[in-house]
Amino acid sequence: MMTIRPWKKSDLDAIERIEAFCFADPWTRDNLADVLKYPHYRSFLVEDGGQVCGYGCITVMFEHAEIANIAVAAPYRGRGIGKFLLHTMHTTAKALGAEECFLEVRTSNVNAIALYEKSGYERYGVRARYYGNEDAILMKKKL
Ligand SMILES: CC(C)(COP(=O)(O)OP(=O)(O)OC[C@H]1O[C@@H](n2cnc3c(N)ncnc32)[C@H](O)[C@@H]1OP(=O)(O)O)[C@@H](O)C(=O)NCCC(=O)NCCS
C-alpha cells in the first residue's frame, strides 16, 4: 500500500540515491539534511512496502509557498505519484496560510512542465541561464 509521510533522517540515504539518478545538479546531503533542520520546510515521501517511490519538499513563508524539490524514482513514474505529491504539497501549503505556490523548471524538462501544467500552474517568466547555460521557466499557481 502506498503511504505519504514526512521525511525521517533514515530516509536520507534513499533520497540521496534517487536524487543523484534524477538530476544533473542533485541536492547535496547537506541540502537534504537542511529540510529536516529548518522549520519553513515541509517534506513528503511516498513509499510502498518500505520502498521509497518519490519525495518532495516545499517552503512556506506566509502567503508564499514554493516547490523546492520533487522527484519520482524511475520505476514508479507514470502512475500519478508526481501528481499526488504535488496535490498533497498544495493542500499542506494552503492549510499553513499560503495563497500562491511558485516553482522553477528547466526548459528541457518537458515531463515536469506537463505535470505542472496539468496541476494548474501557469508560466509567468523566464530566468535566463539559471541552470548554467539553460533557462528556467518560472511557474505559479493560485492555491
Ligand atoms: C516529473 C516527475 C516528478 C513526474 O512524476 P510522475 O509520477 O511520473 O508523474 P505522474 O504520473 O503523476 O504524471 C502526471 C502528469 O504529468 C505529465 N507527465 C509525467 N510524465 C510524463 C511523460 N513521461 N511524458 C509526458 N507527460 C508526462 C502528464 O501530463 C501526466 O498526466 P497524465 O498521466 O494524466 O497524462 C518525474 O518524471 C521525475 O521525477 N522526473 C525527474 C525529476 C524532475 O525532473 N523533477 C522536477 C524538477 S523541476
PDBQT file of the ligand as one rigid body, heavy atoms in Angstrom, charges set to zero:
ROOT
HETATM    1  C1  LIG A 201       8.441  14.972 -13.292  1.00  0.00    +0.000 C 
HETATM    2  C2  LIG A 201       8.123  13.733 -12.461  1.00  0.00    +0.000 C 
HETATM    3  C3  LIG A 201       8.164  14.118 -10.978  1.00  0.00    +0.000 C 
HETATM    4  C4  LIG A 201       6.717  13.222 -12.832  1.00  0.00    +0.000 C 
HETATM    5  O1  LIG A 201       6.372  12.185 -11.929  1.00  0.00    +0.000 OA
HETATM    6  P1  LIG A 201       5.319  11.035 -12.324  1.00  0.00    +0.000 P 
HETATM    7  O2  LIG A 201       4.930  10.334 -11.074  1.00  0.00    +0.000 OA
HETATM    8  O3  LIG A 201       5.866  10.210 -13.420  1.00  0.00    +0.000 OA
HETATM    9  O4  LIG A 201       4.111  11.923 -12.881  1.00  0.00    +0.000 OA
HETATM   10  P2  LIG A 201       2.566  11.489 -12.923  1.00  0.00    +0.000 P 
HETATM   11  O5  LIG A 201       2.474  10.019 -13.227  1.00  0.00    +0.000 OA
HETATM   12  O6  LIG A 201       1.881  11.993 -11.704  1.00  0.00    +0.000 OA
HETATM   13  O7  LIG A 201       2.080  12.316 -14.198  1.00  0.00    +0.000 OA
HETATM   14  C5  LIG A 201       1.270  13.458 -14.091  1.00  0.00    +0.000 C 
HETATM   15  C6  LIG A 201       1.170  14.180 -15.424  1.00  0.00    +0.000 C 
HETATM   16  O8  LIG A 201       2.454  14.698 -15.784  1.00  0.00    +0.000 OA
HETATM   17  C7  LIG A 201       2.658  14.556 -17.196  1.00  0.00    +0.000 C 
HETATM   18  N1  LIG A 201       3.779  13.616 -17.414  1.00  0.00    +0.000 N 
HETATM   19  C8  LIG A 201       4.527  12.993 -16.471  1.00  0.00    +0.000 A 
HETATM   20  N2  LIG A 201       5.461  12.195 -17.039  1.00  0.00    +0.000 NA
HETATM   21  C9  LIG A 201       5.295  12.338 -18.371  1.00  0.00    +0.000 A 
HETATM   22  C10 LIG A 201       5.955  11.764 -19.501  1.00  0.00    +0.000 A 
HETATM   23  N3  LIG A 201       6.971  10.888 -19.369  1.00  0.00    +0.000 N 
HETATM   24  N4  LIG A 201       5.529  12.137 -20.739  1.00  0.00    +0.000 NA
HETATM   25  C11 LIG A 201       4.519  13.014 -20.888  1.00  0.00    +0.000 A 
HETATM   26  N5  LIG A 201       3.861  13.581 -19.846  1.00  0.00    +0.000 NA
HETATM   27  C12 LIG A 201       4.236  13.242 -18.615  1.00  0.00    +0.000 A 
HETATM   28  C13 LIG A 201       1.390  14.046 -17.764  1.00  0.00    +0.000 C 
HETATM   29  O9  LIG A 201       0.608  15.174 -18.099  1.00  0.00    +0.000 OA
HETATM   30  C14 LIG A 201       0.792  13.307 -16.581  1.00  0.00    +0.000 C 
HETATM   31  O10 LIG A 201      -0.603  13.251 -16.604  1.00  0.00    +0.000 OA
HETATM   32  P3  LIG A 201      -1.363  12.012 -17.300  1.00  0.00    +0.000 P 
HETATM   33  O11 LIG A 201      -0.719  10.753 -16.772  1.00  0.00    +0.000 OA
HETATM   34  O12 LIG A 201      -2.762  12.186 -16.836  1.00  0.00    +0.000 OA
HETATM   35  O13 LIG A 201      -1.139  12.209 -18.757  1.00  0.00    +0.000 OA
HETATM   36  C15 LIG A 201       9.150  12.593 -12.762  1.00  0.00    +0.000 C 
HETATM   37  O14 LIG A 201       9.231  12.384 -14.165  1.00  0.00    +0.000 OA
HETATM   38  C16 LIG A 201      10.532  12.845 -12.218  1.00  0.00    +0.000 C 
HETATM   39  O15 LIG A 201      10.839  12.543 -11.063  1.00  0.00    +0.000 OA
HETATM   40  N6  LIG A 201      11.450  13.390 -13.065  1.00  0.00    +0.000 N 
HETATM   41  C17 LIG A 201      12.829  13.625 -12.621  1.00  0.00    +0.000 C 
HETATM   42  C18 LIG A 201      12.911  14.678 -11.545  1.00  0.00    +0.000 C 
HETATM   43  C19 LIG A 201      12.368  16.019 -12.012  1.00  0.00    +0.000 C 
HETATM   44  O16 LIG A 201      12.564  16.403 -13.145  1.00  0.00    +0.000 OA
HETATM   45  N7  LIG A 201      11.686  16.742 -11.100  1.00  0.00    +0.000 N 
HETATM   46  C20 LIG A 201      11.126  18.056 -11.395  1.00  0.00    +0.000 C 
HETATM   47  C21 LIG A 201      12.159  19.112 -11.270  1.00  0.00    +0.000 C 
HETATM   48  S1  LIG A 201      11.512  20.759 -11.594  1.00  0.00    +0.000 SA
ENDROOT
TORSDOF 0
